[in-house]
Amino acid sequence: MAAVAPFEHPTRIRHLAIDERGIGLRATWRLERGFVNISLWRHDRCVETFRLTPAEATRLVGFIVEGLARAVPEPAPAVAPPPASRHRLRLAEALEGMAARLRQ
């Protein structure tokens, strides 16, 4: 792995997620070594690890964010009242004007 410039440590250096089967995925910053360590856990035993450089981690996070963005439905566009409603409104205004003139 190529040498990397030093990074500032994030405030949180470890994250653990556990799926419905009880398998854990732990991400640990190892920035002093230039990577993020991803490890898979079964019970209290680490069964596999994978090292991501900060650039690779950035691409992985981008991939996840893009997928999440597609998973959320887009809001429905604002719908203008149908033309018939606007027509009725104009007609009602015209009729009110005519009734007011007749009352004079």
N, C-alpha and C positions, 0 to 999 in steps of 0.2 A: 504494500500500500504506500502511495507517495506521501512525502512529508506535507503537512498541512499547517497553515498559519494558525496560531492559537486563537481560540474562541472564548468569549465570555460564557461562564456557566449560566444556564437558565436557572430560574428560581426553583423549579421542580426538576429533579434529575431522573425520576423513574415514574413509569406508568404501568399499571397492571390491569388487564382485561381478562375476564373469565367467561367462557362461552357456556351454553346450556349443557354441554357434556362434562363440564368441570375442567377443561383444558385451559391453561393460562397462557397468555401472551404478554411478555414483559418487555418494555422498551427502556433502556438505560443509556443516558448520555455518557459517553467516554471521550469527551472532547479533548482531553489532554493527550489522547491517543489518535484523535482525528476521526472518530466514528461514533455511530449510535449502534448499540448492541441490541438485537432483537432475539429474545429467547422464548422457547416453548416449554411449558411446565406441565407435568402430570403429578398431581398431589404435591409433594414437596421436593420433587426431583426435576432438574433441568434436563430435557431430552434432546434439545437442538438449539444451536445459536446461529445467528446471521449478522454480519457487520455491514452497516450502511454508512457511506461517507455522507457528510452534510448535503452534498449535491444530489446524491442518490435519494436521500431522505426527502429532499425538496420535491423531486419528481414523483416519489411515491405519495406524498401528501397532496400534490396537485392532482394526481390520478384519483385519489379518494374524494377530494373536494368536487371535482368535475362529475363524478358518479353521483354524489349526494345532490348536486344541483339538478341533475336530470331526474332524480328520484322524487323530487318535490314538484307537485303540479304547479304550473304557472297560474297566477290569479286570472280570473275571467276579466276580459276587458270591460271597461265601463260602457254601458249600452245607452245610447240616446233613445228617448221615447220614440215609438214608431210614428211614421208620418201621419197616420190617421189620428193619433192623439193630438199632435200639434194642429192639425186641420180642425179638429173639434174645438180646441181652445180658441182659435181665431174666429170660428163660427159663433161660439158663445159670446165672445167679446163684441162681435158685430151685432148680434141680436140684442145684447144689453144696451148698446148704443142706440139702436133703432127704438127700443122700448122707452128709453129715456127721452128721445125726441118726441115720441107719441104722447108722453105724459105732459109735455109742455103746453 
